[in-house]
Structure formats: C-alpha cells, structure tokens
Amino acid sequence: MARAFLRRLLHTALLILALLTTAFAVAHLAPGDPLDRLAPTDLDAAGREALRGRLGLDRPLPEQYARWLGGVLHGDLGRSLENHRPVADLLVEALPRTLLLAGTAYAVHWLLALPLGVLLAARRGAWAVRLLDGVGLMLYSLPMFWLGLMGILIFARLLGWLPAGGMISPAAVLEGRTPPLDVLRHLILPAGLLGLATAAGSARYLRTSLLEALGSDYVLAARARGLSERAVLWRHALRNALLPLVTLVGLDLPALLGGSVVVETVFAWPGVGRLAVDAVFARDYPVVLAVTACSGVAVVLGNQLADLIYGRVDPRVRLDGERPR
Amino acid sequence: MNRPRLHVLHLGAAMLAAAVLAALAADLLSPAAPNALGDAASRLLPLGQGAGGLGTDVLGRDVLSRLLHGARTSLLVGLGSVALTLLLGGAVGLAAGLGPRWLDRLLMGFTDLLLAFPRLLLALLIVMLSEPSRLTVILVIGATGWMGTARLLRAEALGLREREFVLAARGLGLGPVRLALRHILPHVAPLLLTAAALRLGNAILLEAFLSYLGLGAQEPLVSWGAMIEHGRRHLLDAWWLSALPGLAITWTVLAANLLGDGLRDRWDPRAAGKEAP
C-alpha cells in the first residue's frame, strides 16, 4: 500500500513537471515574436530591447525555461507586467473567490442532477427522458456568456431582484466590509448559471449508472428480501451508482474551470478566470501562463485525488500494483 | 426501439442546412450592406423597423444583414477549425493506434497532458501571443480541440489492427501510411463524421466567446459574438441587439449537436441501445 502510494506520488510529480513544460512550450512556441504583442506600439527599439531583457526573452529558450521552472517550483510565478505584483500573490487573492463560485456552482449542479437522475431512473418514462435530453441538449447548445447576459437583463436590469455583477455591493466596498448575505446575492446568478449549464449531462449519466445498478444481483437480492422499491432505489442502488460519479468529479474540473472563466467575465466576478481574461487584454503574459499552468496542475491533482477516493470507497478497486484477491 | 432517432438527424441536418444557406446567400438575402452606416434617424431602430425588420444597431447598421453575414464567420471558423481538428486528431490517433508501442505512449501521454488544461485558457494563452484574426481563431480552436478525436481514433485503430483484412494488407507489404488511409480510414469515417458534427457546436461556441472578448475575427468582418458585445452596452434600451445574435448562435450549435447525436445513434447502435433499459 505504502509502496503503491509512493509510486503514485512520483507519477503525479512527473505529470506535473510535464504539464508545466507543456504550458511553457505552448506560450513560447506560439508563432511570432511575443514582443510584437507585449510591447506598447509606441515603444522605440531601445525600449523594446530593454523590455526583452526585463522579461528575460533575450536569453536562449532552455535557459528561460530553467529559470521559469525553477521559480515555479519555489512558488515564484514571476511578476505581473501590468502592476508588478508577484503573480503568486494575485492568484492567492483570486483563488478563494473562484473556489466559492465554482464550489457553489458544483453544489447547484448536483442539487439539480441528483434528484433528476434518480427520478428518471425510477420512472423510466420515455417522455421524461426525452424531455430531459432535449433540455440538456438545449443548455449544452446555449452560449453561456450570452445566457449570463440575458440573466443580467432579466433578473438585474428589468426585475431588479439581483445585482448585475461583481462580488460585493459598492456601498459595502466603500465601507470595507464583506457582508456574507451581500456576497450570496451576488453569487446566485453566476453560480446558478454555471451549475445549471452542466447539470443535465450529469443527471443523464447518473440515470445510466442507476439503471445498471438496478439490474444487478444485489438489487435482486434486496427485492427478494421484500424491501420496498423506494428502499431498494435509495439505499441499495443509489449508493453503488454514486461510486463511479466520484471519478466524474475529477473529470468535471476542466469544464468547471473553463466555465468559471466565462461566467466570471460576464458577471465581473473577481476570481482567477477574470484575472486571466484581464491579463489577456493587458498582454500580461506571466499571469496568463501561470493561470493556465496552475489550472492544468489542479486538474491533474483533482483526478489523482478522485482515483484515490474511489479506491478507498470501492473495495473492488485498488491502487495499481495491488490486485484484489 | 431498433429504429434510430432519425428525426433528430433530419432536424439537425435541416437546421444546419438553413444556417449554411443563410451564410452562402448572405449577400443576396441581406436588405442592406452589413457595414453600411445609417444617419442619426436610423440608429437603434426597434424590432419591426429597419430594412430587415429586425431593427438597427447604434451605428444604424441593419441587424438582419449583420446576422446573415455573421453566419459566414461562425460557420467558416467552425468548419475550418473542425477540419483542422480531424486532420490533427486523425494523424495522431492513427499513428498512436497503428504505430509501435513507444510512439503510442508518447503521443497519448502528450494528448492526455493537453486535455488537463481547460481549453479556453489554452486558447486565450495562444490568442494573446498572436494577432487576433479569423485565421488565428481557426488555428487556435483547431489546435486546442483535436485531443478527443485522437483518443477516439486510436481506440478504433487498436481494435482494427489485428483484424484479418488489416493483417492481409500488411502481409502484402502495404506501408503504414497507405494502410491507414486505404483500410483503416474508411472504417472509421462514420465515427469521424459524428465526431466532426459534435465538435462543430463546441467550436462555434468558442469562436463566439473569443469574438465577444474582441479576440476573434476583426471588423469589417461581422461575428455574432462581437455583435453581442456591442449590444451589451444597450441591454436595457435595445435588448434585441444582444438577444438575436445569441439566438443565431444557439440555432447553429443546436443544429450541429442534433446532427451529431443523430449520427451517433445511427452509426453506433450500442450508444443508442444503452439508453433503453
């Protein structure tokens, strides 16, 4: 067990190293001189060379890579070109807000998907499944940024129920407070949207998983013992159907992070996604590179964690190297 | 139960055909030039007015004409990037599935690495470092979207490589490239077509968001995402400026997704059968 764990740790470390290398390569092998995009247009030749030197772009690529990687491994992600603050500080500042948004969205996601999936598996009504499929396909086809904009129009501008964007009301910002209820009001639209947009897919997945469980021997045994259909469904089938969903959490992460970028942009939510988009406009490439690299690392860690938990909760699955007897 | 959902396929194909037709015939169908500016009296006309009946924007440009021309950008970028996706994904997937084991591990390792990054962030990183244009967007969306196709094709190729007809072709001395093109590709063509339809919707959504950020096709080209952004400043007094292009995007993406779903059910009866308890 300890050995398998160590091997896995090493594997993850190598994976992260490869991820960082890939992010760096993508940023540096993009065609053209990055300075053409990064430098202000009115900069003269001397100023350009000075900027090139300051960015370290005058050095050979392997050296740039070694310096960047060395910094990252020490927690130094470079400095923002825009406001000269350490990128790590900017990330640490924005990350809790994104976690709040994405976490709430994910809760909404499962609050919708779980009962829906169970309902669909229990009913087996063809029309209900078709309806959900239709709704899911529709949600999947809607541009999320546009849906957010329409949400702002209806719920903020026309009805005035919810704020149009940001995380804290201007009045509270001026007083330097962070009232939880105020943040919650700002959270409803973006988190609701992000959760809703992805819920139908998971409901469908859960339904398939549940139907599979309902056809298994232990469900047959439970039924034979005279348990009610409801008890069979909720206590026996659902528990086992939920197991594969643990890995789904790891798979949902890239979509959730990508969705956060969109939603944070539309709702001016001051998280990591917004940070990245603002940095794209400011051509602040150390920030964009750092956010991209960190997202990749987060996804890999999420996947590894999901695998680990899956192995814990399902005794049939063991970490590599250990076969069940 | 055995009859695939053909109506979904037809509906998607018809909707997509309508969008393609609108894009092709944009010049004929448009009542005005998409970038023709109006005078002060013809600005921000509401729905039901203007040359096309869908109002005008802040600069007095006819919304219907712009919507039609926006279809060109969306579909051109969508189809172009999907073609690139298939080319890259096909090459990597077939090479991994048919080539030696070390190549397989190398290519799939790289594919999985790229899959760990949220596609949007990867796209933003590349777009930031290159000049935004229609071509850039095609390249970026294509370059960040081929991984799924590669995995799909690799799995298929692995399943086919030990089949008799492939072994026979190999025994006859066919090289790997000709083997892949002549014998494997025809087998996976339906799968590839399904994947293409499903990717098309995603590509169009990504294009729309990049255009919304101003990082897509630049003026004078019309794009739906940019139209939504322009309308954003007049959300309350002229909501249709943002609402209509969004509906146009939804129409096109929904068409592609319906088509993809229908094709999948048709070519892969297992996927369709799975839904039947």
Chai-1 contact restraints between the chains, C-beta under 6 A:
chainA,res_idxA,chainB,res_idxB,connection_type,confidence,min_distance_angstrom,max_distance_angstrom,comment,restraint_id
A,A18,B,L113,contact,1.0,0.0,6.0,A-B,restraint_1
A,L19,B,L113,contact,1.0,0.0,6.0,A-B,restraint_2
A,T22,B,L113,contact,1.0,0.0,6.0,A-B,restraint_3
A,A27,B,L125,contact,1.0,0.0,6.0,A-B,restraint_4
A,A30,B,I126,contact,1.0,0.0,6.0,A-B,restraint_5
A,A30,B,L129,contact,1.0,0.0,6.0,A-B,restraint_6
A,A30,B,S130,contact,1.0,0.0,6.0,A-B,restraint_7
A,G32,B,S130,contact,1.0,0.0,6.0,A-B,restraint_8
A,P34,B,L129,contact,1.0,0.0,6.0,A-B,restraint_9
A,R37,B,L129,contact,1.0,0.0,6.0,A-B,restraint_10
A,R124,B,P277,contact,1.0,0.0,6.0,A-B,restraint_11
A,L137,B,N257,contact,1.0,0.0,6.0,A-B,restraint_12
A,S141,B,T250,contact,1.0,0.0,6.0,A-B,restraint_13
A,S141,B,V253,contact,1.0,0.0,6.0,A-B,restraint_14
A,S141,B,L254,contact,1.0,0.0,6.0,A-B,restraint_15
A,S141,B,N257,contact,1.0,0.0,6.0,A-B,restraint_16
A,L142,B,T250,contact,1.0,0.0,6.0,A-B,restraint_17
A,P143,B,L205,contact,1.0,0.0,6.0,A-B,restraint_18
A,P143,B,A208,contact,1.0,0.0,6.0,A-B,restraint_19
A,P143,B,I249,contact,1.0,0.0,6.0,A-B,restraint_20
A,F145,B,F209,contact,1.0,0.0,6.0,A-B,restraint_21
A,F145,B,Y212,contact,1.0,0.0,6.0,A-B,restraint_22
A,W146,B,I228,contact,1.0,0.0,6.0,A-B,restraint_23
A,W146,B,G246,contact,1.0,0.0,6.0,A-B,restraint_24
A,L149,B,S242,contact,1.0,0.0,6.0,A-B,restraint_25
A,L153,B,L235,contact,1.0,0.0,6.0,A-B,restraint_26
A,L153,B,W239,contact,1.0,0.0,6.0,A-B,restraint_27
A,R157,B,L236,contact,1.0,0.0,6.0,A-B,restraint_28
A,L211,B,P277,contact,1.0,0.0,6.0,A-B,restraint_29
A,P254,B,P118,contact,1.0,0.0,6.0,A-B,restraint_30
A,L257,B,P118,contact,1.0,0.0,6.0,A-B,restraint_31
A,G258,B,P118,contact,1.0,0.0,6.0,A-B,restraint_32
A,G258,B,L120,contact,1.0,0.0,6.0,A-B,restraint_33
A,V261,B,L120,contact,1.0,0.0,6.0,A-B,restraint_34
A,V280,B,L124,contact,1.0,0.0,6.0,A-B,restraint_35
A,V280,B,M128,contact,1.0,0.0,6.0,A-B,restraint_36
A,V288,B,L125,contact,1.0,0.0,6.0,A-B,restraint_37
A,V288,B,M128,contact,1.0,0.0,6.0,A-B,restraint_38
A,T292,B,L121,contact,1.0,0.0,6.0,A-B,restraint_39
A,T292,B,L125,contact,1.0,0.0,6.0,A-B,restraint_40
A,S295,B,P118,contact,1.0,0.0,6.0,A-B,restraint_41
A,S295,B,L121,contact,1.0,0.0,6.0,A-B,restraint_42
A,G296,B,A116,contact,1.0,0.0,6.0,A-B,restraint_43
A,G296,B,F117,contact,1.0,0.0,6.0,A-B,restraint_44
A,V299,B,A116,contact,1.0,0.0,6.0,A-B,restraint_45
A,V300,B,A116,contact,1.0,0.0,6.0,A-B,restraint_46
